[in-house]
Amino acid sequence: MKDKNVSLNLCDHELMALLQNEPAKTISKQNYMRGVNRVMLIGNLGKDPDMQFLEGNIGVAKFSLATTETYKDRTGKLISQTEWHTIVLWRGLADLAQKYLHKGSLVYIEGRLKTRSWEDKDGNKKFATEVVGDNLIMLDKKTDGTQGTQGFENPDEPDHDSELPTADDGSERLPF
């Protein structure tokens, strides 16, 4: 490389190979890719949303969501695998979930993964990974037979991670 100010868009193994042959100062740090924490799920609620309120009347809804994948194995037998996810919605989305969602509702949830940790009563460290939703679309069919696709978003919702309390035990409920 003759030009020391070249911008590079390389994958990790190409970058490592280049670094072995050239000084590190030829690589521009602004071209590194940032991480992406984005989750998109379509599934059914496993229970009615559990609505709780923080100081300042800030609503938090929490519920389980089941996503099921079905495929055929080598013998042609249908196999279903269900994954369970814990969904947390804040403020307006929490209010909408409480008002319109119930056990069995089909929804599209978009958000990000958040893992929190705490110590239980015996001093064991526990972890919970949750999906903090910022977009919700209800996919249930309406009673008149038309498809319902009412969507709701939390635009520019401030980050409430610091307000998310840790649990004092492994229960499903937020401890407040």
C-alpha positions as semicolon CSV with decimal commas, in nm:
position;residue;x (nm);y (nm);z (nm)
1;M;0,000;0,000;0,000
2;K;0,155;0,323;-0,111
3;D;-0,118;0,564;0,003
4;K;-0,122;0,574;0,385
5;N;-0,467;0,747;0,401
6;V;-0,674;0,478;0,231
7;S;-1,017;0,401;0,381
8;L;-1,080;0,031;0,424
9;N;-1,395;-0,175;0,458
10;L;-1,258;-0,516;0,552
11;C;-1,384;-0,813;0,745
12;D;-1,185;-0,927;1,051
13;H;-0,964;-1,186;0,880
14;E;-0,874;-0,940;0,601
15;L;-0,796;-0,674;0,860
16;M;-0,571;-0,910;1,057
17;A;-0,384;-1,010;0,742
18;L;-0,331;-0,648;0,651
19;L;-0,215;-0,558;1,001
20;Q;0,053;-0,826;0,988
21;N;0,209;-0,662;0,681
22;E;0,145;-0,291;0,739
23;P;0,177;-0,057;1,036
24;A;-0,144;-0,013;1,233
25;K;-0,150;0,362;1,169
26;T;-0,265;0,298;0,808
27;I;-0,603;0,164;0,930
28;S;-0,872;0,423;0,992
29;K;-1,069;0,350;1,313
30;Q;-1,380;0,521;1,176
31;N;-1,440;0,227;0,940
32;Y;-1,490;-0,033;1,211
33;M;-1,846;-0,164;1,221
34;R;-2,048;-0,097;1,534
35;G;-2,248;-0,369;1,706
36;V;-2,616;-0,424;1,640
37;N;-2,859;-0,523;1,915
38;R;-3,193;-0,569;1,739
39;V;-3,459;-0,834;1,796
40;M;-3,768;-0,901;1,584
41;L;-4,016;-1,161;1,707
42;I;-4,358;-1,283;1,599
43;G;-4,532;-1,499;1,854
44;N;-4,815;-1,555;2,099
45;L;-4,841;-1,423;2,453
46;G;-4,805;-1,696;2,712
47;K;-4,995;-1,495;2,973
48;D;-5,173;-1,163;3,014
49;P;-4,933;-0,867;3,051
50;D;-4,833;-0,796;3,409
51;M;-4,858;-0,419;3,454
52;Q;-4,668;-0,240;3,729
53;F;-4,593;0,125;3,797
54;L;-4,270;0,294;3,902
55;E;-4,235;0,629;4,078
56;G;-4,385;0,905;3,869
57;N;-4,659;0,670;3,743
58;I;-4,430;0,516;3,478
59;G;-4,591;0,200;3,346
60;V;-4,397;-0,122;3,284
61;A;-4,561;-0,426;3,126
62;K;-4,398;-0,767;3,130
63;F;-4,515;-1,088;2,962
64;S;-4,385;-1,408;2,808
65;L;-4,391;-1,460;2,432
66;A;-4,371;-1,798;2,258
67;T;-4,214;-1,829;1,913
68;T;-4,244;-2,165;1,739
69;E;-4,044;-2,298;1,446
70;T;-4,166;-2,603;1,259
71;Y;-3,956;-2,814;1,023
72;K;-3,939;-3,165;0,884
73;D;-3,667;-3,401;1,002
74;R;-3,489;-3,652;0,775
75;T;-3,778;-3,898;0,802
76;G;-4,036;-3,635;0,704
77;K;-4,180;-3,603;1,053
78;L;-4,287;-3,249;1,153
79;I;-4,086;-3,115;1,446
80;S;-4,191;-2,804;1,640
81;Q;-3,953;-2,612;1,863
82;T;-4,088;-2,339;2,089
83;E;-3,870;-2,070;2,246
84;W;-3,997;-1,852;2,531
85;H;-3,896;-1,486;2,556
86;T;-3,957;-1,233;2,831
87;I;-4,084;-0,904;2,689
88;V;-4,067;-0,572;2,874
89;L;-4,257;-0,266;2,748
90;W;-4,236;0,085;2,892
91;R;-4,477;0,380;2,922
92;G;-4,723;0,409;2,630
93;L;-4,650;0,065;2,490
94;A;-4,702;-0,080;2,837
95;D;-5,043;0,090;2,858
96;L;-5,141;-0,044;2,514
97;A;-5,029;-0,395;2,604
98;Q;-5,235;-0,385;2,923
99;K;-5,541;-0,259;2,738
100;Y;-5,536;-0,471;2,420
101;L;-5,320;-0,780;2,469
102;H;-5,414;-1,103;2,643
103;K;-5,292;-1,463;2,667
104;G;-5,272;-1,607;2,315
105;S;-5,254;-1,270;2,132
106;L;-5,041;-1,281;1,816
107;V;-4,795;-0,991;1,807
108;Y;-4,485;-0,861;1,632
109;I;-4,234;-0,718;1,880
110;E;-3,923;-0,527;1,785
111;G;-3,665;-0,418;2,038
112;R;-3,328;-0,501;2,189
113;L;-3,185;-0,760;2,424
114;K;-3,107;-0,657;2,780
115;T;-2,945;-0,888;3,035
116;R;-2,964;-0,805;3,403
117;S;-2,817;-0,985;3,700
118;W;-2,880;-1,007;4,075
119;E;-2,800;-1,225;4,371
120;D;-3,071;-1,450;4,515
121;K;-3,132;-1,504;4,887
122;D;-2,858;-1,768;4,900
123;G;-2,599;-1,539;4,736
124;N;-2,611;-1,716;4,397
125;K;-2,574;-1,490;4,096
126;K;-2,880;-1,503;3,866
127;F;-2,925;-1,367;3,515
128;A;-3,230;-1,275;3,309
129;T;-3,223;-1,180;2,941
130;E;-3,524;-0,982;2,827
131;V;-3,642;-0,812;2,510
132;V;-3,704;-0,442;2,576
133;G;-3,960;-0,359;2,310
134;D;-3,985;-0,030;2,126
135;N;-4,228;-0,137;1,851
136;L;-4,545;-0,344;1,881
137;I;-4,782;-0,460;1,608
138;M;-5,092;-0,657;1,699
139;L;-5,147;-0,932;1,441
140;D;-5,467;-1,089;1,575
141;K;-5,763;-1,113;1,341
142;K;-6,034;-0,868;1,432
143;T;-6,378;-1,001;1,522
144;D;-6,522;-0,883;1,187
145;G;-6,286;-1,122;1,007
146;T;-6,036;-0,864;0,878
147;Q;-5,670;-0,885;0,961
148;G;-5,560;-0,656;1,241
149;T;-5,221;-0,491;1,205
150;Q;-5,238;-0,202;1,447
151;G;-4,880;-0,090;1,517
152;F;-4,744;0,120;1,799
153;E;-4,399;0,262;1,857
154;N;-4,216;0,443;2,134
155;P;-4,048;0,720;1,933
156;D;-3,732;0,860;2,088
157;E;-3,805;0,677;2,411
158;P;-3,536;0,762;2,667
159;D;-3,322;0,478;2,794
160;H;-3,476;0,340;3,115
161;D;-3,216;0,070;3,181
162;S;-3,110;0,239;3,502
163;E;-3,472;0,232;3,620
164;L;-3,508;-0,143;3,559
165;P;-3,479;-0,292;3,908
166;T;-3,307;-0,616;3,983
167;A;-3,502;-0,904;4,127
168;D;-3,423;-1,037;4,472
169;D;-3,516;-1,388;4,362
170;G;-3,564;-1,581;4,036
171;S;-3,935;-1,502;4,004
172;E;-4,099;-1,371;3,688
173;R;-4,224;-1,052;3,857
174;L;-4,037;-0,726;3,879
175;P;-3,967;-0,661;4,247
176;F;-4,162;-0,339;4,305
